[in-house]
Amino acid sequence: MFLPSFPLRAALLAALFSMTLAATSAPTIGRLWSLTETARDNGHRLTLLAPPAAAPAAVDTGTSTIVCDLRQPCQEMVGFGGALTESSAWVLAQLPAAKREEILRRYYDPKEGIGYTLARTPVNSCDFSLHMWALDETPGDYDLLEFSLAPMRRWVLPLIHQVQDIAGPGHFHLLASPWSPPAWMKTNNRMDDGGSLRPEYRPAWADYFVRFVRAIETEEKIPVWALTVQNEPEAKQTWESCLYTPEEERDFVRDHLGPALARAGLGGVHLLVCDHNRDILYKRASAVYLDPVAARYVWGAALHWYVSEDFSQSTRVHDAFPDKVILFTEGCVEGGPRPGVWASGERYAHNMIGDFRNWVCGWIDWNIVLDSRGGPNHVGNYCDAPVLVDVKTGQVTYENSFYYQAQFSRFVPAGARRIVSSGGPPALESVAFVNPDGAVVAVVMNAADAPVDFGLSVEGETIACRVPAHAIQTYVGAKSR
């Protein structure tokens, strides 16, 4: 198998033996439980452990119990994934083919990977590109006669194809986001440093989206599952960026992009607005949704984790507009790699739990792979990534953020539903789901410095659990036959 902890055959056999003993000695319970753990201090990385036993009847776990309520299903999950940027593609291309294949399978192989099915890729370049480029750089080409996917064909498209092949039919969904229109469409005549879309080029920019979707589907046989209108529309960056007020985004969707996609027969491509931080989610989403014509074209809103951890913003949007989805589309630890820093993985889990408990339906991480500097990045905006590669030596490092995300993605498939869960010791963060096959999944994180005992209760039955310090666990309770 491809998960790094699994080749440790002796450890796996020992775990299986202990599970057998526990299963034969534990009191009978209505579900068949499994437990997978990643922990700082014991070397566990997605390690399968002995299943928990039923809590003794004499023990009153009370407020120390996490109660999962199957009678209260919430949002349907759409999946997990990462970004397939030009930087990731370049880094992976420096590796031997077998090692590159192994990394991608650990992410996207439906049987042996961690359950990724989603991917995000930029339309035109972004900071995690080798240089600045657009798919049509001919000034004034209103009819897009010079539009071409050629800039994507050296690095990005081969990576997308390889991931698509590994994931297989029905297991790969691509979201595309622009960081900037071509310079000639913008008020500052640059792709970087903010600027905005010139009003006279709004129809051409809408047609650019259509041309991109059609070209990548017809020429490359890669279907586009979703689009965002603009990456971080309120951020003036030293890299590719473009500013929209909430009203400008609304009007562009209502008057140009939505109708252009509909005329082209692309109404089935999911369109997301905002694609920026939580603190402005309601402001931007509501500006679009309160316009009935604009709202008709929009599937939902996308969010990033920078600046804010006010997870309640998503619940506010959901409560006001329950027919619209909320999807997490970008987050990373900024400032370069943090090898060995355990808090990085805990930040991921904290945000994932907070988002999922507030109606977010899926999670797309930023770059799936970067080099040992946290790049390449053409403006030096280096970041961490779950997988780091030393391109000189070929050494591949799986950061704890890889395993922390996997504690969710490997066990919660598309079609699962979050269920209401409550209680548990104050030191723990948790979220629960029910999968399409009826299995209950509970993810529990302990970011404290001491182990914590707790109960986990489903349909009146409680199992006795312990989570080590600085650890995350996934409990899967399959329905007994």
N, C-alpha and C positions, 0 to 999 in steps of 0.2 A: 504494500500500500504506500501511498505517497506522503501521508502525514508524517512529519519528522519523528514523532514519538513512537510511531507504530513499528518501525523496524527493530525496536528493542524487544526481541522475541522473548527473552527470559522474563522481562517485566510483564509483558502481555500475558504470558502463560500463568504467571503468579497471580495476576489480577483476575484472570478467568477462573483459576482454582478457588480464590477467595470468594468470588461471586457465587460459585457453586455451593460452597459451604454456607454462605449467608442465606442463599435461597432455600436451602434445605432446613436451616435452623430457625429462620425468622418466622414470626406469626403470619398466618395467611392474611393477605390484603387483596383488595379488589382489582388493583392494577399491578402490572409487572414493571418495576422501576429500574431504570439505569441511571448512572451518575458519571458525568465527565467533568474533569477539573483541570484548571490552569492555576498554578500558585507560585508565588515568588520563592518560597523557602524550601520546598521539597522537590523541586525539579519537574513537577508535573506540567506538561504542556499538552492539552487536549487528551489527558490520560483517562482511560476508562477504569473506574474503581468499583469496589464491591457495592452492590445496591444497598440503599438504606433499609432498615427494618421498620416494622410497624411500631409506633410509639406504645409503650405499655399503658394499659387502660388506667392504671392508678396514677399516671402522671398527668397533671393538668397544665398543658403548655400555655393556655390562656393567651395573653397579648404577645407571647413569644412565637406564635404560630402565624405563618403566612397562609391565608385562606384564599383559595382559587375558586371563583364562582362561575361554573359553566353556564349558569342561567343568564349571565350578562355578557354576551358576546359584543365586541366592539369592532374596530376597523379590520378589514381584510388586508393581509400583507401581500405586497407585490414582489418582494425579493430583496436581495443584497448584491452588492457589486463594488467595483472600483473604476477608476478613470484610466483609459487607454490613451495616454498622451504621447506626443512625439518623443518626449524625454524618456518615458518608460520604454517605448519601442527601441530607441537608440541603445539604452543600457542593455536590454535583453539581447539585442543583436550582437553585442560584444562577447556573449557567452557561446560555448559550444552548443550545437543544436539540442543535444540530449538534456543538458542542464536547463536550457531555456524552456524546453517542453515540460520538464519536471515542475518548474515554478508555476507555469500556467495551469498545469493539471492540478496542482495543489489548490489553486484558486477555483477553477472552473469545471474540472471533471465531475460529472453528475454522480458518479459512484465513489470516487476516491478523493475528491476535493472537499473544500469547506462549504460548498453550496452556493457559490456565486452564480448568478444568472443575469445580472444587470451590468451595464458598462456605460460610461460617459466619455464622449470624445468631443474636442473642440471643433467648431466650424471656423475655418481660418486658424491662425496661430494664436497661442496664448503664451504666458510667461514660461511655461514648461514646454516650450518648443526650442529648437536649436537656433532659430532666428525668426524674424517677423516676416510673415507672408500671408497672402490672400489667394483665393481661388479665382479671382478676376481682378487683376491689378491695372487694367486699362482704363485710364481716366475717361469719364463720360460714356462708358459702355452701358448705356441705359438698357439696351436689349440683351445684355450679357452674352454677346457673341463670342467673347474670349473666355467664358467660364470653363474651368477644367479642374478635374481632381488630381492633376499631375503633382502638385506639391505634397499630396498625401501618399503618393505611391511608393516612395522610397522606404519610409519608416512606418507610418501609421497604419496604412491599409494592410500590409502583411501581418501586423500584429492582430488587427481586428479579425482578419481571416483565420488566423491560427486559433484564436480564442473561440471563434464561431465553430470551427471544426471540432475542437475539444469538447465544447459544451453540448453540441449536437442539436438536432431540430427541436424547437420548442423550449430550449433551455438557455437561449441567449436573446437579450433585449437591449437594444442600443438607444441611448439618449444622446442627442447632440445639442451643444450650447455654443453660441458665438460670444467671444470676448470683445470683438469689434467688427463692424463692417469694414470693407476696404477703405483706405484713407480718402479716396476721391469722393466717397459718399458722405463725408463728415465735415462738420463746421470748422474743425481745426486742421483739416487736411493731413491728419496723422492717425495711425491706428492706436498709438499710445497716448498717454496724457489726457485721458477723458475725451472731451469734445462730445458732440451729439450728432444724431442723424439729421442730415439736411432734409427739410420738408419735401423738396422736389424729388428726392431719391427714396422716399418711403415706398412707393409702388415697386421700384426696382429691387429694393432690399427684401421686400416680401417675396418677390419672384426668385430671389437668390436662395431663400429657404426651399422653395419648391424645386428649383434646379438641383440643389444639393440632395434632397430626398430622392428625387427621380434618378439622378446620376448614380448615387451610391447603390440604389436598388437595382437599376437596369444594367449598369456597367460592372458592378462588383458583386451583385446578388447578395447584398447585405440589407435586410429590411431595417428601416428606422422605426423604432417603437415610440419615441417621444422626442419633443423639442422643448427647449426653454427659449423665451424671447430674447433674453440678454443675461449674461453672467454679471452679477453684482452691479445692477444699474445705478447705484448711488455711490460707486467707488471710482474716484479719479486716481488712476494708478500710473506708475512710471512704466508699466507694461500695457498691453492691449486692454483697452477699456472704452466704454461708451455710456454716457449718462442719459437716463430717462427719468423724468418725473413720473409719479404714479399715473398721472393723467395722460402723459405722453405715451406710456406703455399701453394704457387702456385704449387710446385712440388708434394707435398703430395696430393693435390686435383687432379692434372692431372694424376699422375702415380699410385695412390693407392685408395683414397677415392671415387673419381668419378667413376672409373671403377668397384670398389667393389659394390657400390650401384646399378649401371647399371646391373651388372651380376646377382644381387639378385632380379631384377625386381622392384627396389625401385627408379627408375629414377624420379618418380612423387613426391618424397619428396624434398621440396625446400631446396637448399643448399646455405648458406650465408657465406661470408668471412668477414674478419676484426673483427667485433664484439668488437670494441674498440673505442677510442675517435675520435671526429670530426677532430682534427688537423692532424691525420695520415690517414684519410679516403681515400683521393685520392692516396696517395703513395701506400697503401696496395691494394686497389681495382684495380688500374691500373696495378700493377704487375701481377695480375691474368688475367684481361680482355685482356691484350695485347698478351697473349698466347692463340691462337684460340682453342687449344685442352682443356686447363684448363677451359676457359670461357664457353665452351659448357656444362660443368657440373654445372655451377653456376647460380642461380636465381638472386642473388644480394648481397648487402653488408649491414652489420648491424653496428649501431653506438651507442655510449654512450655519455652522456653529460659532463663527468668530464673533467677538464682542460680547455676546449675551448668552446666559444660561437661564433665561426666563422661559421655561418650557410651557408655561401657561398661555403664552401667545398662540400656540397651536390650538389649544382647546378653545380659546376665544374665537379663532377663525372657524373651527369646526362647529361650534355652537351656533354661530351666525349663518354659516353656509354649509350645512351637513352633507350636501350632495357633492361637494368638492373634496378631492384628496389632498393630502399634504405629504410631500416626498422630500427626504433629506438627500441633497445632491453633492455636498462637498464639506469636508472637514479634514484638517491635518494639523500636526504639531509643527509650528513655524520655527524658523531660525536654524534649520539644519538638523541632521540626525541626532538622536538621543539614545545611543546604544546602551542597553542595560538599565535605563531609567524606567522603573516599574510604573511610575505615575502616568506614563504615556498611555499604556493599555487601560489603566483605570479611568483616564479621561474619556476614552472611547466608550467604555461601558456605562459610565455615568451619563454621558450624553445620549447613548442609545436607549437606556432605560427611561430617562426623562422624556425623550421624544416619543417613544412608543406608548408610554403611559398617557400621552397627550395627543393621540390620534395620528401620529406620523405612520405611514403605511409601508415604508421601505427605506433602505439605507445604501447610499453610494459613497464610498470613501474616495479620497483624492488619489494621487498616483499609486498604482499597484506596486511599482518598483522604481527606485532611484539609485544613483551611485553613492559612493561613500561620502561625498560632499553634500548630498541632498539635492542633486541636480541630474543632468545639466539644466540650467535655467539661464536664458539669454540676458536677464537683467540682474542675476545674482540673488534672486529671491529663494534661497535654499530652504528646503523643508524636510521633515522626516517622512518615512514611508514604512509600511509593514514589512517590506522586503528590501534589503539593501545589498548592493553588489559592488565589490571592489573590482573594477574593470581591469585592473592591472594583474591581479592574482587569480581572478575568477571566483573568489570566495563569496558565498551567498549567506546572508544572515537573516533569519526570521525573527523580527522584533516581537516583543510581547503583545503589541497592538494587533499583530496577525492572529494570535491565539485568542485574544479577548474578543475580537470581532467574530472569530469562528465559533465561539461558544454560543452565539446567536445564529449565525448564518447556516451552520451545519445541521441545525435541528429544527429550524422554523422555515418551512418551504413556502413558496407562493401558494396562496389559497388558505393558509392558516389564518386564524383570527385571534387577535388579542382578547383576553377575557379579563374582567375586573378581578383584581387581587388586592388584598389589604392585610394589615397587621404585620407582625414580625418585629424582631428587636430593632431599636433605633439605629444601630450601627450598620444595618444591612440595607441594600437597595435591591429591588426585585421587580420582575415583570413576568407575566404568564400568558400563555397562548394555548389554543386547542388546534391541533393539526387536522387536515382533511380526513385522516384515518381515525380520528377520535382520540389520539394520544394527547395528553396534557404535557406542556413543556413549561418549566419554570426556570428562569435564569436569576441567580442570586449572587451578588457581589459583596464582599467584605473588604473595604479599603482601610480598615482599622488595624492596629498593631497587635491584636489578640484574637484567638479563635472565638467563634460565636456558635452556640448551640441554639437550635430553633426547631419548630415543627413545620411541616408542610402538609396542608390539609386539602383534600379534594373529595367532594361529595360525602363529607362526614367521616372520611378515613384519614388518619394522620400518620405520617412517617417521621421518625426522629432523625435529625440531620445535624451535622457540624461542618462549618466552613472555616478553613484555616485563615490566619491573618493574611491580608493582601492576596486574596484569591477570588476566583470566580468559578461558579459551578452551574452546570445545566442538568436538571432533573427531567427525565422523560418517563412519564407514566403511561405505558401502553394499555389499552383495554384488554383485559384477560379474556381468553376465548371460552 
